[in-house]
Amino acid sequence: MVTVKMPELYIEGIDELVRIGKYRNRSEVIRVAIRELLRKELWMKEVEVTRL
């Protein structure tokens, strides 16, 4: 388990995504966001380096 502190505005946005049914809960929103960040910032760069 990991505890994260974030601005209330972020939490409100996450809760809105859950409320409108886009995601089942806060954890799912955060997992998706982290996966996309890692894909963009880390994993895709590894693919680019491999292509060179």
JOLIN-V107145 format. One line per field, one symbol per residue. burial: I if it has 9 or more other ideal C-beta (glycine too) atoms within 8 Angstrom, else O. A space follows every 10 residues. Layout:
burial=???
This chain:
burial=OOOOOOOOOO IOOIIOIIOO OOIOOIOIII OIOOOOOIIO OOOIOOOOOO OO
